[in-house]
Amino acid sequence: MSSRTIRVLAVAATALLSTSLLAACGGDDEAAGAGGEASSIRLGYFPNITHTPALIGVNKGYFQTALGTTKLETKTFNAGPAAIEALFSGAIDATYIGPNPAINGWAQSKGTGLKIIAGSTSGGAGLVVKEGITSPADLKGKKIATPQLGNTQDVALRAWLKENGLNADQQGGGDVSVLPQDNATALQAFAQGAIDGAWVPEPNLSRLVLESKGKVLVNEKDLWPSGLFVTTHLIVTQEFLKKNPATVKKLLQGHLEALDYIEKNNAEAQTAANAQLKALSGKPLKDDVLAASFKNLTFTADPVASSLYTSAKHAEDVGLLKPVDLKGIYDLGPLNEQLKAAGKPEVSDAAA
């Protein structure tokens, strides 16, 4: 785990303790409303195609419509640790986020800071390499980028290398030099030949293939049962969930409506998601990258819980996470209530 990640989580834990003390003294009751509804909810998400249900929910107004008189306030983040810090400091109440930041937040708060309440996105990550690399053995002595030390893709790469008899230390040494760097840097480095590949999420996986003639050596979905693994899920602070269950239920309603829209209107959903990306960053995805990314992603309310437990074990195995008990990290009751009412299959929080 990087020193920055450790500092961020330390700050988060301190903020959480302060928030808990305030709550214990009865100083934080204004957020709760009659009947378990809040006057507002502050929702975080990322300006990334892997957060499409959030992009759609905001763009199409599904969240605000479901919330009714509860005001929706949104905030975007570019990294999981920053979103966790905001969640624990009280700056946001809920956020879409990747699995490893949620695991780290759960561990640092000793199981008191958050609950995973729904799945959002599965798939859309893998290892793209330059021509001439056709097997794990060909990676020996090569330079491979990941988005951030200890992030979801970094853990996936290191675990896969270990399973294939290759080692990589946290300083960039070993059989394979793993170089954590932001996605924009990795895209440029690959195009210039400064790195030999990258394990990245969409849309960067498709960009490496379409823009720089990379080839997919490992599509991560091929490593998981049924091709499903959690990429993004929806979390909420335990305090907000306890005080405002009706508001959380309405947030989930908007989330499910966004998922339904994506399932039934794929082309229109791509357009709407891209419009929201443009509104947030000024940089919509190119049509071919957008289409390729959507094809490689599965949008689902199922949090694919078994993959979260496996990811945590992978992080432990490669020395990036101390053993952590994830029992209780999920609260899927409100989600399953709505799924059952809609005649849809309920989802599980089981480890296997």
TIPAKE-606875 format. One record per atom (N, C-alpha, C): y, z, x. Coordinates in pm, whole numbers, padded with zeros to 5 digits, always signed. Each point is the difference from the previous one (the first is absolute). Layout:
# residues N
YZX/...
# end
This chain:
# residues 352
-00119+00000+00085/+00119+00000-00085/+00124+00000+00089/+00098-00080-00028/+00118-00011+00084/+00085+00126-00010/+00084+00022+00106/+00087+00117-00003/+00097-00007-00115/+00046-00123-00035/+00092-00014-00113/-00069+00040-00130/-00127-00043-00017/-00073+00036-00122/-00017+00150-00009/-00031+00063+00114/-00017+00145+00001/+00131+00068-00038/+00114-00049+00057/+00129+00059-00033/+00031-00016-00147/-00026-00120-00054/+00028-00026-00141/-00080+00092-00090/-00129+00016+00032/-00085+00084-00084/+00037+00147+00014/+00047+00039+00119/+00045+00138+00018/+00122+00028-00087/+00094-00095+00002/+00117+00013-00087/-00042+00006-00146/-00096-00086-00035/-00046-00004-00138/-00060+00133-00041/-00080+00058+00089/-00064+00127-00033/+00104+00109-00017/+00103+00001+00087/+00106+00099-00010/+00076-00015-00131/+00030-00126-00034/+00072-00027-00125/-00082+00043-00119/-00130-00025+00006/-00089+00038-00109/+00000+00151-00018/-00005+00074+00111/+00001+00145-00007/+00128+00049-00065/+00114-00058+00041/+00127+00039-00057/+00004-00027-00149/-00051-00118-00040/-00003-00036-00142/-00087+00097-00078/-00115+00037+00058/-00091+00091-00066/+00063+00137-00020/+00075+00046+00101/+00065+00129-00010/+00106+00000-00108/+00076-00110-00008/+00101-00012-00104/-00064+00004-00138/-00110-00072-00013/-00068-00004-00130/-00050+00139-00037/-00051+00072+00099/-00053+00134-00027/+00109+00095-00047/+00123-00029+00043/+00112+00084-00040/+00063-00046-00130/-00056-00102-00061/+00051-00048-00127/+00125-00081+00013/+00024-00059+00118/+00125-00073+00022/-00012-00149-00017/-00110-00050-00054/-00017-00145-00005/-00055-00042-00136/+00062+00051-00105/-00051-00027-00134/+00073-00113-00071/+00112-00048+00061/+00079-00097-00073/-00068-00135-00018/-00100-00030+00084/-00066-00130-00010/-00091-00008-00122/-00049+00116-00042/-00094+00002-00111/+00074-00003-00133/-00051-00080-00092/+00063-00010-00131/-00094+00048-00108/+00046-00009-00122/-00083+00043-00112/-00123-00087-00011/-00113+00065-00029/-00123-00076-00019/-00054-00062+00126/+00038+00054+00116/-00053-00053+00125/+00060-00133+00041/+00122-00028-00043/+00068-00124+00038/+00123+00030+00084/+00019-00078+00104/+00115+00015+00088/+00115-00087-00047/+00121+00037+00036/+00115-00082-00034/+00005-00126+00087/-00064+00008+00118/-00007-00116+00089/-00123+00011+00088/-00042-00112+00052/-00108-00002+00099/+00041-00094+00112/-00017+00046+00124/+00038-00077+00118/-00126-00058+00063/-00011-00132-00004/-00122-00070+00041/+00023-00080+00128/-00087+00018+00096/+00007-00076+00123/-00101-00114+00002/+00032-00106+00071/-00093-00110+00024/+00050-00082+00117/-00081-00094+00047/+00035-00080+00117/+00034-00143-00040/+00095-00063+00066/+00028-00141-00026/-00105-00088+00069/-00123+00010-00050/-00112-00072+00060/-00092-00048-00111/-00064-00113+00021/-00084-00060-00104/-00121+00088-00033/-00040+00089+00091/-00109+00093-00030/+00041+00105-00103/+00128+00007-00031/+00052+00090-00102/+00039-00078-00125/-00069-00109-00027/+00034-00087-00112/+00008+00072-00135/-00093+00090-00035/+00014+00069-00129/+00134+00073-00014/+00047+00058+00110/+00131+00066-00003/+00111-00103-00014/-00010-00108+00076/+00100-00108-00007/+00010-00054-00143/-00115-00021-00062/-00005-00053-00137/+00053+00105-00099/-00043+00124+00019/+00042+00106-00091/+00150+00018-00005/+00064-00018+00116/+00146+00010+00006/+00064-00127-00052/-00047-00115+00048/+00061-00128-00035/-00008-00030-00149/-00114+00030-00060/-00021-00029-00142/+00041+00115-00092/+00041+00111+00059/+00045+00112-00081/-00110+00081-00065/-00124-00017+00045/-00111+00073-00063/+00013+00151+00017/+00044+00044+00118/+00014+00143+00023/+00105+00060-00094/+00119-00060+00001/+00108+00057-00079/-00031-00003-00150/-00062-00107-00046/-00036-00009-00141/-00099+00110-00038/-00100+00022+00084/-00099+00104-00027/+00062+00139+00008/+00094+00019+00091/+00061+00131+00019/+00097+00037-00111/+00050-00099-00072/+00090+00027-00111/+00131+00061+00046/+00030+00122-00045/+00129+00063+00034/+00002+00059+00141/-00117+00009+00064/-00004+00048+00138/+00051-00110+00093/+00098+00033+00080/+00061-00100+00088/-00087-00026+00123/-00024-00128+00027/-00073-00040+00121/+00098-00023+00114/-00024+00068+00110/+00076-00022+00123/-00098-00044+00108/+00030-00108+00070/-00093-00052+00099/+00060+00005+00141/-00089+00012+00096/+00040-00001+00141/-00109-00073+00078/+00039-00087+00090/-00099-00074+00078/-00012+00056+00141/-00121-00017+00056/-00031+00047+00134/-00070-00112+00077/+00005+00010+00131/-00068-00098+00084/-00118+00059+00076/-00021+00130-00013/-00112+00063+00070/-00048+00121-00078/-00131+00024+00004/-00060+00110-00073/+00053+00138+00038/+00013+00031+00131/+00052+00133+00036/+00137+00029-00059/+00086-00101-00009/+00133+00020-00059/-00011+00031-00148/-00092-00066-00069/-00019+00026-00143/-00056+00141-00023/-00093+00042+00084/-00055+00136-00012/+00107+00104+00028/+00082-00025+00099/+00110+00093+00031/+00094+00013-00121/+00031-00113-00062/+00087+00002-00118/-00065+00074-00116/-00130-00020-00016/-00073+00066-00108/+00002+00152+00019/-00027+00044+00121/-00009+00144+00026/+00136+00068+00008/+00104-00077+00032/+00134+00059+00006/+00066+00007-00136/-00064-00061-00102/+00056+00002-00134/+00091-00117-00031/+00004-00100+00090/+00087-00116-00023/-00060-00096-00102/-00133-00002-00014/-00068-00080-00101/-00109+00085-00063/-00047-00044-00116/-00104+00074-00073/-00137-00066+00010/-00001-00131+00018/-00125-00077+00004/+00024-00122+00088/-00109-00057+00051/+00017-00120+00081/-00131-00079+00009/+00013-00129+00011/-00110-00087+00039/-00010+00010+00152/-00123+00009+00052/-00015+00024+00143/-00141-00037+00043/-00020-00018+00128/-00131-00031+00054/-00087+00124+00014/-00128-00017+00027/-00093+00114+00004/+00023+00099+00112/+00022-00049+00123/+00009+00093+00112/+00121+00093-00006/+00119-00048-00040/+00111+00095-00018/-00029+00105-00106/-00071-00039-00106/-00036+00097-00104/-00097+00104+00056/-00096-00045+00079/-00095+00093+00064/+00074+00097+00091/+00090-00054+00083/+00075+00084+00093/+00087+00101-00075/+00063-00045-00109/+00083+00089-00079/-00080+00111-00065/-00118-00035-00049/-00089+00099-00060/-00042+00103+00104/-00036-00047+00119/-00043+00091+00106/+00113+00092+00043/+00118-00058+00019/+00112+00079+00051/+00047+00105-00101/-00011-00033-00128/+00044+00095-00105/-00115+00091-00044/-00112-00012+00069/-00119+00082-00031/-00042-00014-00146/+00009-00123-00049/-00048-00030-00134/+00092+00043-00112/+00128+00025+00029/+00091+00046-00104/+00113-00098-00032/+00013-00106+00079/+00120-00082-00011/-00005-00117-00095/-00119-00055-00025/-00005-00125-00075/-00132-00014-00073/-00002-00095-00093/-00123-00043-00067/+00003-00153-00009/-00115-00061+00023/-00015-00143-00025/-00035-00015-00148/+00082-00076-00074/-00021-00009-00145/-00046-00137-00047/+00001-00099+00088/-00047-00134-00041/-00014-00090+00122/-00088-00097-00012/-00006-00106+00099/+00105-00105-00033/+00024-00089+00095/+00099-00106-00020/-00047-00133+00060/-00040+00006+00128/-00035-00123+00070/-00119+00022+00091/-00089-00100+00003/-00114+00001+00091/+00003-00128+00083/-00049+00011+00124/-00016-00119+00084/+00127-00043+00070/-00004-00123+00050/+00119-00059+00061/+00030+00048+00140/-00103+00016+00083/+00022+00038+00140/-00114-00055+00084/+00028-00017+00128/-00105-00049+00089/+00052-00036+00137/-00089-00050+00082/+00031-00034+00139/+00015-00151+00015/+00119-00043+00038/+00029-00141+00027/+00011-00018+00151/-00067-00101+00054/-00002-00022+00145/+00033-00145+00033/+00025-00024+00127/+00028-00135+00046/-00130-00078+00019/+00010-00129+00011/-00117-00085+00022/-00073+00042+00126/-00132-00011-00004/-00082+00034+00116/-00065+00136-00011/+00051+00084-00090/-00060+00131-00023/-00091-00011-00122/-00128+00017+00019/-00095-00022-00109/-00091+00119-00028/+00010+00106+00084/-00089+00114-00017/+00069+00125+00056/-00050+00119-00036/+00057+00123+00057/+00000-00002+00153/-00105-00053+00061/-00008-00001+00147/+00115-00077+00063/+00050-00102-00071/+00111-00080+00053/+00131+00077+00006/+00005+00119-00065/+00124+00078-00003/+00019+00086+00125/-00103+00011+00081/+00010+00084+00120/+00111-00053+00091/+00092+00089+00034/+00112-00038+00085/+00116-00062-00076/-00010-00010-00132/+00104-00063-00082/+00097+00104-00056/+00115-00050-00047/+00105+00084-00060/+00005-00025-00151/-00019+00108-00076/-00001-00011-00146/+00104+00096-00059/+00082-00050-00090/+00105+00081-00061/-00047+00064-00131/+00057+00115-00031/-00013+00063-00131/+00141+00047-00041/+00022+00026-00129/+00137+00035-00043/+00053+00132+00055/-00087+00100+00021/+00048+00132+00042/-00119+00083+00043/+00016+00078+00106/-00108+00087+00045/-00040+00095-00112/-00129-00001-00035/-00050+00089-00103/+00019-00048-00141/+00059-00118-00018/+00016-00049-00138/-00134-00059-00047/-00005-00042-00124/-00125-00042-00061/-00068-00113+00077/+00077-00102+00038/-00058-00113+00073/-00037+00037+00143/+00079+00086+00062/-00030+00045+00136/-00134+00073+00003/-00021+00088-00098/-00127+00073-00009/-00116-00097-00025/+00023-00097-00089/-00106-00097-00031/-00041-00079+00125/+00098-00044+00079/-00031-00075+00122/-00077+00086+00099/+00049+00119+00026/-00064+00086+00100/-00143+00037-00041/-00020+00025-00130/-00134+00032-00048/-00093-00120+00016/+00051-00120-00032/-00080-00122+00012/-00034-00028+00146/+00096+00019+00089/-00027-00020+00143/-00110+00096+00048/+00011+00125-00042/-00100+00100+00042/-00138-00037-00052/-00008-00046-00123/-00128-00041-00058/-00060-00118+00075/+00086-00078+00066/-00047-00116+00075/-00006+00025+00151/-00002+00128+00037/-00020+00036+00140/+00119-00017+00089/+00119-00006-00057/+00122-00016+00078/+00088+00123-00017/+00070+00039+00106/+00088+00116-00011/+00146-00040+00019/+00088+00079-00059/+00144-00021+00011/+00069+00134-00009/+00075+00038+00104/+00066+00131-00005/+00138-00012-00064/+00065+00113-00019/+00128+00001-00070/+00117-00042+00088/-00027-00024+00128/+00105-00043+00092/-00006-00150+00029/-00086-00072-00072/-00009-00145+00020/-00102-00040+00104/-00080+00096+00045/-00103-00031+00098/-00137-00011-00063/-00101-00019+00086/-00137-00013-00049/-00046-00145+00002/-00113-00026-00065/-00054-00136-00005/+00097-00095-00068/+00064+00048-00106/+00097-00080-00075/+00131+00076-00002/+00109-00068+00033/+00131+00063-00001/+00059-00010-00140/+00005+00114-00069/+00057+00003-00135/+00147+00038+00012/+00086-00086-00053/+00144+00016+00017/+00068+00017-00136/+00024+00122-00042/+00071+00021-00126/+00143-00054+00009/+00037-00084-00095/+00135-00056-00004/+00029-00045-00142/+00128-00002-00035/+00034-00037-00137/-00041-00145-00027/-00013-00031-00127/-00057-00130-00038/+00083-00118+00048/+00131+00011-00004/+00085-00110+00045/-00022-00028+00148/-00014+00107+00079/-00026-00016+00143/-00136-00064+00025/-00100+00044-00077/-00135-00054+00016/-00005-00148-00035/+00068-00039-00106/+00004-00141-00039/+00059-00086+00112/+00109+00047+00056/+00066-00074+00108/-00086-00001+00126/-00058+00115+00033/-00082+00010+00120/-00122-00091-00008/-00061-00008-00117/-00117-00087-00017/+00041-00146+00013/+00110-00037-00061/+00049-00139+00008/+00030-00040+00144/+00047+00096+00080/+00037-00028+00139/-00117+00016+00097/-00114+00047-00051/-00116+00018+00087/+00000+00129+00078/+00089+00094-00034/+00008+00127+00071/-00112+00096-00040/-00058-00020-00117/-00117+00076-00043/-00108-00098-00044/-00123+00048-00006/-00112-00088-00032/-00043+00009-00146/+00054+00098-00070/-00035+00016-00139/+00068+00121-00060/-00023+00023-00129/+00059+00115-00068/-00082+00034-00123/-00018+00130-00022/-00065+00048-00124/+00115+00045-00090/+00029-00078-00103/+00119+00021-00081/-00031-00018-00148/+00088+00055-00086/-00013-00021-00144/+00073-00127-00042/-00023-00041-00124/+00079-00109-00056/+00145+00046-00019/+00095-00094+00010/-00016-00145+00014/-00012-00046+00145/-00001+00098+00093/+00002-00037+00141/-00130-00065+00045/-00112+00038-00063/-00126-00066+00030/+00012-00150-00029/+00048-00034-00118/+00013-00140-00037/+00106-00072+00083/+00104+00072+00037/+00105-00062+00083/-00054-00037+00138/-00083+00088+00058/-00058-00031+00131/-00087-00124-00007/-00070-00017-00111/-00089-00116-00016/+00080-00126-00028/+00093+00007-00095/+00071-00119-00046/+00113-00043+00093/+00065+00095+00064/+00116-00032+00082/-00032-00012+00149/-00106+00068+00044/-00030+00002+00144/-00141-00046+00033/-00068-00059-00100/-00132-00058+00022/-00103+00100+00051/+00014+00127-00044/-00101+00099+00033/-00121-00018-00089/-00109+00065+00035/-00120-00007-00085/-00049+00142-00028/-00055+00019-00117/-00046+00131-00041/-00137+00027+00064/-00004+00097+00089/-00127+00041+00060/-00069+00103-00088/+00080+00089-00060/-00054+00102-00089/+00087+00010-00125/-00056-00033-00115/+00066+00033-00126/-00054+00137-00039/+00087+00100-00004/-00047+00137-00015/-00084+00023-00125/+00024-00078-00104/-00079+00021-00122/-00149-00025+00023/-00033-00079+00102/-00140-00027+00031/-00070+00123+00058/+00077+00102+00038/-00057+00120+00060/-00027+00110-00103/+00041-00024-00127/-00008+00104-00102/-00092-00040-00115/-00066+00099-00061/-00085-00029-00117/+00080-00068-00110/-00053-00106-00054/+00064-00079-00107/+00133-00060+00044/+00030+00005+00129/+00123-00060+00050/+00125+00077-00037/-00014+00126-00043/+00115+00077-00046/+00030+00117+00093/+00127+00017+00034/+00046+00116+00075/+00147+00022-00032/+00041+00125-00001/+00136+00030-00042/+00103-00046+00103/+00100-00072-00049/+00113-00042+00082/+00126+00075-00042/+00016+00014-00131/+00115+00072-00056/-00046+00079-00122/+00051+00122-00012/-00025+00077-00122/+00128+00074-00038/-00004+00066-00115/+00118+00068-00054/-00022+00151+00011/+00097+00067+00064/-00009+00145+00015/+00122+00067-00063/-00015+00129-00031/+00109+00078-00059/-00007+00140+00057/+00114+00069+00008/-00005+00138+00047/-00072+00085-00104/-00072+00099+00048/-00071+00087-00093/+00097+00077-00089/+00116+00033+00055/+00100+00073-00079/+00050-00083-00117/+00030-00128+00025/+00050-00086-00108/-00109-00024-00103/-00121-00020+00046/-00112-00023-00091/-00022+00121-00091/+00011+00118+00056/-00021+00122-00077/+00111+00021-00103/+00123-00025+00041/+00114+00026-00088/+00023-00110-00104/-00036-00124+00036/+00036-00114-00085/-00118-00092-00028/-00109+00053-00055/-00118-00084-00023/+00026-00117-00094/+00087+00017-00097/+00028-00109-00094/+00071-00115+00070/+00089+00033+00094/+00070-00104+00076/-00097-00074+00091/-00090+00073+00063/-00100-00064+00087/-00088-00093-00083/-00036+00042-00119/-00081-00084-00088/+00074-00130-00033/+00130+00010-00024/+00079-00120-00030/+00016-00090+00122/+00012+00061+00118/+00005-00079+00123/-00129-00079+00016/-00112+00065-00027/-00129-00068+00008/-00011-00112-00104/+00058+00022-00116/+00001-00105-00102/+00071-00124+00051/+00116+00018+00063/+00072-00113+00058/-00079-00067+00111/-00068+00080+00079/-00084-00051+00108/-00112-00087-00055/-00067+00048-00104/-00110-00077-00060/+00051-00128-00066/+00118+00004-00057/+00056-00121-00060/+00031-00104+00108/+00047+00046+00115/+00025-00092+00112/-00130-00063+00047/-00106+00081+00010/-00131-00052+00041/-00053-00102-00101/+00018+00028-00128/-00044-00095-00104/+00075-00132+00011/+00128+00009+00027/+00082-00122+00013/-00050-00084+00117/-00029+00065+00112/-00048-00073+00117/-00133-00069-00031/-00088+00070-00070/-00132-00054-00031/+00008-00120-00093/+00090+00005-00095/+00007-00104-00103/+00098-00112+00033/+00090+00023+00095/+00106-00098+00029/+00018-00013+00151/-00104-00046+00070/+00000+00002+00145/+00117-00076+00061/+00024-00121-00046/+00108-00081+00058/+00135+00064-00027/+00020+00046-00124/+00127+00063-00034/+00018+00131+00076/-00110+00070+00023/+00007+00126+00074/+00042-00025+00145/-00049-00107+00059/+00042-00035+00135/+00150-00024+00004/+00049-00072-00099/+00144-00032-00006/+00083+00128-00016/-00045+00088-00090/+00074+00123-00026/-00001+00092+00122/-00115+00012+00065/-00009+00085+00120/+00090-00054+00110/+00001-00131+00016/+00082-00061+00104/+00149+00015-00031/+00033-00005-00129/+00140+00020-00040/+00046+00140+00035/-00088+00097-00019/+00036+00138+00033/+00009+00019+00151/-00088-00066+00075/+00011+00005+00146/+00133-00057+00047/+00041-00111-00060/+00128-00061+00035/+00115+00092-00033/-00008+00066-00115/+00107+00092-00041/+00010+00119+00097/-00113+00043+00053/-00001+00115+00089/+00038-00034+00143/-00051-00112+00048/+00017-00032+00142/+00079-00126+00028/+00020-00082-00104/+00066-00128+00020/-00091-00105+00058/-00129+00035+00018/-00094-00092+00064/-00127-00015-00084/-00001-00094-00092/-00124-00024-00076/-00104-00064+00090/-00127+00013-00039/-00107-00064+00076/-00005-00150-00031/-00042-00077+00098/-00022-00143-00024/-00115-00015-00099/+00004-00108-00076/-00098-00018-00107/-00143+00003+00050/-00027-00064+00115/-00138-00004+00048/-00046+00137+00048/+00088+00076+00061/-00034+00136+00045/-00022+00091-00121/+00085-00014-00101/-00013+00079-00121/-00134-00025-00068/-00035-00127-00016/-00126-00036-00067/-00121+00049+00079/+00004-00016+00132/-00111+00044+00083/-00015+00151-00003/+00113+00071+00000/-00004+00147-00004/-00061+00048-00131/+00044-00057-00111/-00052+00039-00131/-00150-00023-00009/-00046-00108+00060/-00142-00033-00004/-00084+00103+00074/+00061+00065+00099/-00072+00094+00085/+00015+00145-00047/+00074+00021-00110/+00024+00135-00051/-00063+00019-00137/-00043+00121-00029/-00049+00037-00132/+00087+00114-00052/+00058-00019-00117/+00086+00103-00058/-00079+00075-00106/-00015+00130+00020/-00092+00077-00083/+00045+00146-00013/-00025+00058-00117/+00029+00142-00021/-00104+00089+00068/-00112-00059+00040/-00104+00074+00070/+00048+00035+00141/+00008+00127+00035/+00047+00036+00135/-00103-00022+00110/-00120-00046-00038/-00108-00024+00096/-00016+00123+00089/-00021+00114-00064/+00000+00129+00069/-00097+00005+00118/-00116-00062-00014/-00098+00006+00108/+00056-00055+00130/+00085-00102-00009/+00057-00058+00122/+00102+00093+00065/+00067+00084-00080/+00093+00097+00056/-00074+00101+00086/-00111+00051-00052/-00079+00096+00077/-00054-00063+00128/-00042-00125-00010/-00051-00069+00118/+00111-00024+00102/+00118-00038-00048/+00114-00022+00091/+00036+00128+00075/-00004+00112-00072/+00029+00128+00066/-00103+00029+00109/-00127-00029-00030/-00105+00020+00101/+00021-00092+00119/+00041-00124-00024/+00030-00093+00109/+00112+00055+00089/+00105+00052-00064/+00113+00054+00076/-00043+00119+00085/-00090+00082-00055/-00053+00112+00077/-00083-00052+00119/-00083-00101-00025/-00090-00052+00103/+00074-00059+00119/+00120-00056-00025/+00075-00062+00110/+00109+00092+00053/-00004+00127-00041/+00091+00100+00056/+00141-00001-00054/+00020-00057-00117/+00135-00008-00056/+00022+00096-00117/-00101+00079-00034/+00013+00096-00109/-00098+00114+00022/+00050+00122-00016/-00089+00115+00004/-00080+00005-00129/-00120+00056+00001/-00080+00007-00123/+00081+00061-00114/-00007-00065-00116/+00078+00044-00116/-00087-00003-00125/+00014+00102-00083/-00073+00007-00126/+00085-00066-00108/-00045-00114-00051/+00075-00076-00099/-00034+00037-00144/-00084+00100-00017/-00037+00041-00135/+00125+00042-00078/+00022-00061-00116/+00115+00032-00082/+00119-00090+00019/-00009-00098+00091/+00115-00086+00025/+00030-00092-00119/-00102-00024-00085/+00019-00086-00117/+00021+00082-00127/+00084-00052-00088/+00008+00048-00138/+00005-00125-00088/-00118-00046-00039/-00010-00125-00075/-00014+00023-00150/+00011+00125-00042/-00012+00031-00142/+00098-00076-00088/+00130+00005+00030/+00097-00072-00083/-00025-00151-00002/-00040-00057+00113/-00029-00142+00007/-00122-00034-00085/-00106+00076+00017/-00123-00029-00075/+00020+00018-00150/+00086+00090-00038/+00032+00017-00143/+00057-00129-00058/+00089-00064+00076/+00061-00124-00047/-00097-00117+00008/-00080-00003+00105/-00099-00107+00011/-00101+00007-00115/-00045+00119-00031/-00095+00019-00109/+00061-00042-00133/+00125+00037-00022/+00068-00035-00125/+00016-00151-00014/+00010-00070+00114/+00015-00146-00001/-00134-00072+00001/-00110+00076-00003/-00132-00061+00002/-00041-00056+00133/+00059+00056+00107/-00031-00049+00135/-00083+00103+00074/-00075-00044+00103/-00085+00094+00075/+00085+00105+00070/-00049+00123-00004/+00067+00106+00073/-00033-00013+00149/+00082+00064+00085/-00018-00011+00145/-00043+00135+00056/-00055-00003+00120/-00060+00119+00059/+00074+00046+00124/-00009+00132+00025/+00055+00055+00124/-00112+00040+00096/-00119-00049-00024/-00115+00037+00081/+00009-00057+00141/-00054+00073+00096/+00002-00043+00138/-00099-00113+00028/-00097-00019-00087/-00099-00106+00022/-00043-00058-00134/
# end
